[in-house]
Amino acid sequence: MEQPACIREFSRYTILSVFGTLGVSCYILADTFFVSKGLGTNGLTALNLAIPVYNFIHGTGLMLGMGGATKFSVCKSQGNQELVNKVFTNTIYLAVLFSIAFMLPGFFCAKQLALALGADYAVLEMTVTYLRWLLLFSPAFILNDVLLCFVRNDANPQLSMCAMLIGSFSNIILDYIFIFPLNMGIFGAIFATGISPVISILIMILHWAKNKNSFHFVRTEICMKIIQWDLSLGFPSLIAQISSGIVMITFNAIILKLEGNIGIAAYGIIANISLVVVAIYTGIAQGAQPLISRFYGQGNKSQIQAVLRYAIFTAFALSSILYVLIFVFAQPIAAIFNSECNAALQKIAVTGLKLYFISAPFVGYNIILATFFTSIERAFPAHILSVLRGLVLVIPTAFLLSFLWDMTGVWFTYPATEFLVALLGFVIYKNE
């Protein structure tokens, strides 16, 4: 493939993927906006306490989708149709098993989970309601993530994007209807969010209706080798998502002691905007992944490196634009979600926006590099980077910096962690 053609194909996949992942991120962002307007600071606090669970559900869906779709792309490029169908079928098996695992606590221990996440008397009821229905809708979230990845990798990024965007816009419309005219409160917010992936899945049925698909559900036994591929290749995608959840849980615990519920509400604004920023980088990575996996299956090393360069350059360019916008418009951004015009919340949120998003270029680089290693079936380096970002470095760094500099230390935790991981990632890549 000539370079201009490669750039065009990368641009097409990436633009469609970024629009799609932005649509998915709007699930929670729309909730944040409407909950802040309809339920005030307590509603925003309850939502922020519950959001980490969404990260775990969405991360599981991406793990299965990205892991299965990566192997699907490699097998498809090698003409192994039988294995293609077995990979898809076993990925669906895993999606069902994980869905059951998430639904069980929704039925039996939502209150205990809310308390463990830090909900106090003022916000407990709203947190329990949101958590319970979020967990019960987990099959829709997980299956939607899996199908989006397979449909996109099956040379249909347009339909994948349309499904995500229509699902997201449906969520925004339903959020407004359920929270305001119907006065359904926090239940209305999560009900709208839960219906959205169902709509997205229904739209993707067109991929089968028009006979465009090259993968099918077949009768086959569970194959442990395929399950190992799914989990191994998809694990970095899981960690990329749950790291956000782990960061939120850690930050919530620290901020609760430093600034109370108002501090958590302020952090909720930052965390939800972070979901959008991360979605952009995830979109770039997911746009590049089918091309890298295809070139890897064909043994075309030069094109693999070209796509990686395009992805990293795109992430750095967008990071510069995003940070300037956030820095300049920090006041109005915070005010959008501060319906009660709380001065303390506004001050904490504005400072946080300006400091937290210094991390932007490093986050983009780390997400793309981890996806690159996964796409060429080098799962171990991707695991190292992902675990460092989500577990090993961020938690001790948060406690150390918050001890030294209070809230300023909290905001600097994310940039410091991502910068250190980016340095290590660069070293690993150069030594591959």
N, C-alpha and C positions, 0 to 999 in steps of 0.2 A: 504494500500500500504506500503510495506517495505521501510525503509529509503534508501537503495541503489537504488531501483527502482525509488523512488522519486527524488533522486539526478540526476539519468540518464535522467529522463523526464524533470527536471528543466534545465539541461545542454542543452538538445536538443532544447527546446523552446527558451532558452535565447540566445544561440549561433546563431540560425537562425534569431531571432528577432534583435539582435545587428547588424548582417551583413546587414539585411534589412534596419534598420533605418540609418545606416551609408551610405547606398546607397542613401536614400532620402536626407540626409544632403549634399551629393555631388552635388545635383542640384545647390545650390547656391555657394558652394565652387569652382566648376568648372567654374561658371560664374566669380567669383572673380579672379581666375588665368588668364583666357583668356582675360577678360576685362583689367586687369592690364597690360598684355603684348600688347594687341592690341590698347587700348585707353588711357593708362597712368594714371596719378594721377587724372585727372578730371573724367575719366570713373569710377575709383575706388570710388571716392567721390559720384558720382551719384548713383552707385549701392548701397553703404552703406546707402544713404538717403532713398532708395526705399525698402530695405530689411525688415524693420519693418512691412510693409503691407503684405509681404509674411508670416511673423509670425502670423498675424491675420488670414489669409486664412488657413494656415496649422493648426493653433490652432483650428479653427472652425471645420475642417475636423476631427481632432483627438477627439474633444469633442463629435461629433456625433458618430464617429466610436467606441471610447472607451466606451462611455455611452451605446450605443445600444448593442455592443458586450458583455459588462459585464452582462447586463440583459439577453441577449441571452444565455450566458454560464450557468447562474443560472437556467433559464427555461429549457434548454436542459438537465441539470443534473437531473431535477425533472420530465422529460418526458412530458412536456407541449408543444406539437408540435404546437397547434393552436396559442398559445401566441408567440412562437418563430417566426412564419411567420408574425404575426402582428407587432412585434418589428422591424423586418427587413424592412417591408414595410413602417412603419411610419418614420423610420430613413431615408429612401430614400426621403420621402416627405420633411422632414426637410432639407436634403441636397439640394434639388431643390430650396427651398425658400431662403436659405442662399446664394446660388449661384447667384440668381437674385439680391439679396441685394448688393453683391460685384460687379457684372457686371455694375450696373447702374452708379456708380461714374467713372468707366472706360470709359463709353460712354460720360459722360457729364461734369465731373469736375476733370480730371486728372491733369490739369495745376494748378488749385487752391490747390489740394492736395500736389503737388510737392512743391509749394511755402510755404505751411503750414509746411512741413517737413524740410524747411530750404534751399532749392535749390536757389542759386544765379544765376546771368546771365551766368556765365561761365559753369554751369552744368545743367541749367534748361531744355534745350531741350532733353538731354539724359535721365534725370530723368523722364520727362513726358512720353517719349516713353516707358521706362521700366515699369513705373507704369501702364500706360494704358493697355498694353498687359498682364501684370501680373494679373490685375483685370479681364480682359476678359477671361483669361484661368482658372479662379477660379472654374468653374464647374468640370473641369478635376482634379484639385488638391483635391477638397473636396470629390468627388465620389471615387477617388483613395484611400484616407485615410479611408473612410468608408468600402470599400470592403476589403482592406488589413486587417483591424481589424476583420471583420466577417470571412474571409477565414482562418486566423490564428487561431481564436477561434473555428473554425469548424474542428479541428484536422488536419489542413493542413498547418503547419508553413513553410514547404519546398516550396510550391508554392508561398506563401506570400513573402518569402525571394527572390525567383527567380524573381518575378514580380518587386520588388523594385530594385534589383540589375541590371536587364536588362534595366529597365527604366533609372536608373542612368547612366549606361555606355553609353546608347544611347545619353543621354544629353551631356556627355563629348565629344563624337565623333562629334555630331552635332554642339556643341559649336565651336570646331576647324574649321569645314567646313564652318559654316556661318560667323564667324568673320574674318578668314584669307583668304582662297581661294575665297569665294564669297563676301568678304568685306562688310558685312551687318551691321557692327557696333554694337551698343547696342541693336538694334532690333534683330540681329542674336542671341545674348545671351539669351534674354527672349523668343524668338521663340523656341530655342532648349529646354529651361527649360519647356515651356508649352507643347511641344510634348511628353516629357518624361512620364508624368502620363497617357497619352493616350495609350502609348505602354504598360505600366504596367497594365492598365485595360484590354486591349486585351488579355494579357497573362493569367489573372485571369479567363477569360471565360472558361478555361480548367476545372476549379472546377465544372462548370455546365455540360460541355460536357462529362465528365467522370462519371457523376452522383454521385459525391462524396459529394455533398452538402446536408445539412439537414435543410436549410432555403430557402424559396421561396418568390417571390413577389406575393402577393395575392390581390384580390379586397377587399378593406376594407376602411371604413371611417377613417378620422383622429381621433386618440384617444388621448385626452389630458393627460390621465394618463401615457401613453407610452412616449409622448413628455416630460412630466415632468421627467420621469425616465432618458431619454436620456440626457436632459440638466443638471439635478442634478448630475448624476453619471459621466457625461463627463466634467463638468465644471472645475474640477482641471486640466484636460489635456489641456483645453483651456487656463487657466491662466498660466500653465507651459510654453506654447509657447508664448503667448502674453506678458508675463513678459519680455522675451528677446526683443520683439519689443518695449515695454515701456522703458526698460533700454536703448536701442539704441537711441530712440528719445530723452530721457533725456540727455544721454551722448553726443549725437550730438550737442544739444543746448549749453551745457556747454563747450565742447571742441572747438566748433566754435568760442566762445569768447576768449578762452585761446590760441589756436594754429591755428585757421583758417582752411582752406580746407585741408592743409597737415595733421593737427591733426586728422581730420575726416577720411582721407584716411588711416592713421596709425591705428586708431580704427577699421576701416573696416576689416583690417587683423585679429585683435584680435577677433572681433565679429564673423567672419566667421569660425575661428578655434573653437570658443566657440560653434557654431552650431554643429560641429562634436563631441565635448566632450559631450554636452547635448544629442546628438543622441545616444551615447553609453549608458548613464544612462536610457534614454527613452526605449532603446531596452531591457535592463535588466528588467525594470519595466513591459514592455509589454509582455516579455517572462514569467514573474512570474504571471501576471494577470489571464490568463485562468486557471491556476492550482489553484490559491487562490480562484477564483470564483467557480470553480467546487467543491473544498473541502468545501467551505462555503455552497453551495447548499446541500452537503451531510452531513453537520454538523460535519465534521472531523477537530476539532480545533488543534490537535497536528500537523497535516500535514500543516495546514495554517501557524503555527508558524515556522515550519521547512523551508518552502519555503521562508518566509520573511527573516530568518537568512541567507539562501544561497544568496539571492539577495543583502543584505546589505554587506556581506563579499565580494562578487564579486565586488561590486561598490568600496569599500575601497581599495581592492587590485589593481584594475585598476587605481584608482585615484593616487596611489603612483607612478605607472609606468608612467602614463601620465605626471604628474608634473615634474618628473625627466627628461623625454625626452624634454619637452617644455623648462625647465630651461637651460639644457645643449645646446640645439640646437636653442635657441632663435634667434641668429644672422642669421644662414642660413634660418630659417623659414621666418623671416621678409624679407630677401633678395629675396626669391622666388617671392614675390608679389611686390617688389620694382624695377620694370623694368627700371625706370629712374635713379636708384642709388642715390636717394635723401637722403642726409646725415641726414637731420632733421627728415624725415619720418622714417628712419631706427632707429635712436636713440629713438624716441618716442615709436615705435612699440616694440623694444626689452625690454625696461623698462616695458611697459605695459604687455607683455607676462609673464614676471617673477612675477609680482605682482598680476595681475588679476586672474591667475589660481591657486592661493592659495586656492581659493574657491572650487576647484574640489571635495574633499570628502564631503563637506557640501551640494553641489548641488545634488550629487548622492543620498545621504541619504534623502534629502527632496523630490526628485522626486519619489523615491521608497516608502517612507512612505505615501505620498499623494495617490499614486496608490493603495497601500495596503488598505487604508481606503475606497477608492472607490470600490475596488473589493469585500469587505464584506458589501457593501451597507451602509457604514457610511459616507455619503457625507459631513456632517457638519464639522468634523475635517479636512477633505481634503480641504474644502473651506477655512477654516481659514488659513491653511499653505500656500495655493496657493495665496490667496489675500495678505497676508503679504509679500510674496516674490515678487509679481509682482506689487503691488500698494502702500501699506501702508508704508513700511519701506524704499524701495529702493530710492524713489524720494527725500524725505527729507534728507536721508543719503548722497545722491550724492551732493546735494547743500551744505550741511554742511561741508563735508570733502573736497570738491573742494574749498570752501571758506578758509578753514584752511591751506590746503597743495597743492593747485593748481592741476596739473596733477597727482601727487602722490595720492592725495585724491580721484580723479576720479577712479584710478585703485583699490584703497582699498575699494571702495563702495560695490562692488559685494561680496568679501569675508566677509566683516563685516555683510552685510544683511543676507547672506546665513547661517552664523554661528549663528546668533541670532535666525533665524527661526528653525534651527536644534535643538537648545537647547529647544525651546518651543515644537517642535514636539516630542522630547524625553519625555518631561514631560506629554504631552497629551497621548502618547502611554502607558506610565507606569500607568496612572490613568484610562485607559479604562477598 
